[in-house]
């Protein structure tokens, strides 16, 4: 079958959606003709890359939030002649809104099918994608998202397929000598308000001798780094960018991983990467995190700083053995890709 992915910043960024598209495309290409339509060209991949030239790059900032959807519309319209000419059996739009609407129009012309993944999470964006996109199948990443999607779009076929991790790339945690002091709490995240990195900094501030490494960038960067330097003098370390293939080094250097983002977050791929590195996780106690983390860490009320700090302390003292790695193995790409393969072969 012919499969076309549409994702504006593949080949430019290495965040959740770009990693998802590249990993899935690499696995589908053994049986299918796969093309990723993108705005950048980076690295050699077994699938075909169709680069739409001249698409401006908006960094992860407030400016991007304002103009992003207009840029997606421009990118998708530029890609439209290629899609119409090539044709396909499956269209997989990743960027939402106008892109899924245009794909719906293509479906009428070319008689293809549409798969939309719930990468935005429960709420307005995925609601829009479900309602205006009317996909042949919507992939929910968590059981909560599955229930929600079935409720708002009862006529759409919805299937639960969680995010996945490359178990070969993110391997069992080994002791890595770095410049960071121990014990070390690691967080990897876009620095956005809903990620609530400020809560993590404030919780660690209650733990003398505990160090914090933050990797990521975003519009709240200045505010968060100032807070870290102020509350954790000589204990706060910050790296804005790390190539994805270098991330195992940093997971291996840490003692625990934590990300206190709101429950509206669609999934949190970094939880899987940490657990695959056999790194225990401390996260908010909600249905999504219970599904993802299981017994591979501890959950708490992160808004209660005393509870959060106490849970971080307990995690640092607990021997989780290989439970994080065992939990990550449930989300291996081999397993998840086979579920997408089944959809592609059976949904009509």
N, C-alpha and C positions, 0 to 999 in steps of 0.2 A: 504494500500500500504506500501511497504518497502522503507524507505528513509535513505540514508547514507550521512551525512555531513563529510567533511574532513577539519579539521582546526588544524594546527600543535600546536598552543599554547593554545587551550581550556584546561581549568584545570590548566593553569600556569599563564596567564595574565588575566586582566579584561579591555581590551581596546575595541575599536569599533567592530571589527569583532568577538571577543569572546563573547561579550554581545549579538550581533545580533544572533549568532548561538544558544546560550543557550536560549534566549527568544523565538525565533521562534520554536526551537525543543520542548520546554516546551508546546507550544500551539498546535503543530501538533500531539503530542503523544496521544492525546485523541481519535483520529480517525485512526492513522497510527502507524506502527512499526518503530520507529525512533532510529537510532544509530548515535552517534557522535564519529568519530575516531579522537583521540587527543593524545598529549604526556604527559598530566598531569591528575591527578585525584583529584579534589577538590570539596567538597560539595556533597550533595545528590540531584539528579535530577530525574524527572519521566522518562526520556528517558535513553536508554542504553548508557553507555560509554565504548568504546573500546580503551584502553590505549596502545599505542606503546611505550614500555619501551626503555630506553637508548638513547633517543633523546636529544642531548645537548641543553641547553638553551642559546641563544645569547641575551644579554640585548640590549635595544634600543640604539645602539651606531654605530659608523662608522664601527666597526668590524662586526656587524650584517649586515650592508648594503652590505658588500663585500661577505659574505658567506651564507646569508639567502637563496638564491634560490637553492644553492647546498644542504643545509640542508632540504629544502622542498622536493627536489627530493629523498633524502635518506629516509625521513619520508614516502613519498607516496609509494616508492618501498617496504618498510617494511609493509605497510598497504595492499599492493596488494593481497597477498594470502588470507587475511580475506575477502576482497571485492569480489574476485572471488568465494570463497567458499560460502559466504552468499548470494550473488546475491541481487538485489534490483530493484525497479521500477524507482527510481530517485537517481541520484548522484548529490551532491551539493558541488563541490570543491571551497574552499575559497582562497587558497594561490597562485593561478595563475601559469602561464608559464608551467613548466614541469608537474605540477599536473593536469592541464586541458588536456594536451596532453595524459597523461596516462589514464585519465578518458574517453577520446575519444576512445582509444584502447579497454578499458573495455566495452564500449557501443557496439562495434562490436561483442564482444564475448558473452556478457550477455544480449544483446538486451534491455538495460535500456535507460533512458533518462537523459539528463544533463541540470541542471539549473545553470547559472553563474550570480552572482550579480555584479554590477558595483561599487565595494567598493574602487577601486583605483582611480576612477574619469576619466574625459576626458583626454586622452593622451595615451602614449605608452603602459602602463601595461594592461589597459582594451582593448586597440586595439589588443594587442597580444592575450589576452584571447578570444576575439571575432573571430579572424581570425584562430588561430590554434586549438581552442577548438570547434568551430562550435557547440555551444550549441543548444539544442532544444528550449530553451528560454533564453534570456538575460534580466535581470531586471535592468533597468536604475533607478537611485535614484532621478533624477531631470528632468524637461522638457528639459533643455539644453542637458543633457546626452542622453535623448531619441532621440532627433533630430540628435545628433552626431553619435550614434550607428546605427541608420537606414541608415545614409549616408555611413558609412564605411563597413557595412555588410547588404546590402539591402535584402539578401535572408534569414536572420535570423529573427525569431520572437522576437520582442522586446516589453516589456511592462514596463510602468512607475509604480513603487511601491516605495515610499520614505522610508526612515528610520523610526523607531518608538520609542516610549518611554513608559515606564511603569508608568501610571498615578497614580497607587496606591503607588508605591515606591517613586516617586517624586511628592509630594503633594503640596497644596497651601502653599506659603511662610509664615512662621511664624517668629517672632522675636526670634532669638537665641542669648543668651549671650555667647560671645567668647572673646578670648584675643585680638581680632583685633579691631583697632580703626575704627570709622566711620567718614565720609562716606567711603564705601569700594567697590572698583571695584574688581571683581573676574574673573580670567581666568583659565580654566582647559584645559590642552593641553600637548601632547608630545612636548618636547622642540627640535624642528627641524627648520631648516632655513625657510622653506616655511610657517611656522606658524606665523612668523614675530612678535614675542613677543617683540622684541626690539622697534618696533614702538609704541606699547601700553605703554611701560615704558617711552619712550620719550614724549608721549602725556600727560601722567599723571604728568610728571615732570613740565609741564606748569600749573598745577592746585594745588596751595598751599592748604595744608590741606586734600587733597584726598589721600587715602591709597590704596594699591594694594596687593592682595593675589594671588599668582601663585601656582597652584597645577599641578604637572607633572614632568616628567623626560625625558632625552634624551641626545644626543651627544653634544648639545649646552648648556648644563646645566651650566658649569663653566662660560662661557661668559655671559650668560643672568643673572645669579645671581650676578655676579660682577657688571654688568650694573645697576641692580635694587638697589643694596646696595649703589652704587656711586651716582646715580641720585635721589634716593628716601630714603635718610637717615632717619631711624626711621619710614618710611612709607611703606617699602617693606617687605612683609612676604612671605615665601616660604616653601612649604611642598612637598617633592618629591613623596610620595605615600600615598594614602587614599583608603581604601577598598570601592568598589563600593556601598555597602549597607550603608556606612557612609556618602556618598556624599551629601544627602539631608541636613545634618547639615550645611555644608559649603555654599550651595546655599542659605539656609535660613538666613545665617549671612551677606550676601552681599546686596548691594543696586542696583547694575547693573552688568551685565555680558558682557564681551567683548572678542572677539577672531578675530584678524585681518589677518587670514590666506589668502593665495593667492586663486584666483578663481579656480585654478586647484584642490582644495580639493573636494573630492567626495560629501561630505554632511556636516558633523559636528554634530554628535549625541549630543554633549554637548550643542548645542543651544536648542535642544528639552528638555533636562534635566533642563536647566535654566528656560525655559518658563513654563514647567510643575510646577516648583516651584514658578511660578508667578513673575519671575525675568526678568525685561526688558533687552533687548539686544542692544548693539552697535556693528555694523559689517560693513565690506566693502559693498559698493553699487555695486552689480552685480546681474545677473539674478538668480543665485542659492540662494543667501541670501534673495532676494526679495520673492522667492517662499517659503523659510523656515520660515522667520521671519514675513512677512506681516506687520501688524500694532502693533506688539508686541515689537517694539523698534525703533531705528533710524539707518539709514545707511548713510555712508559718504565715502569720499576719505581718507582712512587711511594713504596713502602715504604723504598727506598734513597734517603735524602735527598740524597746527593751526586749520584746519577743524576737525581733529580727536579730539583734546582737546575741541573745542567748542561743538562738538556733545556729548561728554561725559558729559560736564557741562549741556547741555540742557536735557539730559536723567535723570540726577540726580535731576533736577528741575521739571520734568514732572510726573504727576500722570497718570500712565497707567491703573489704576484700575485693572480689571481682564483680560485685553487684552492678556497678555502673556499666561496665563493659557488657555484661549479660543483658542488661536492659537495652543498650544500644543495638545489640544484635537482632532485636525484634524489628528494628527499623532499617535493616540493611538494604542497600540499593538493589541487590539481586532479588530480594523478596518483593520490594515495592515496584520495581520495573516490570516484574512478571504480572502484577495486578493491572498495570496500565496496558500491558500487552494483551491481556484477556479482554479488556474493554475494546481496544482497537479491533480485535478479531471478531468480537461477538455482537457489539451494539449495532443495531441497524435501524 
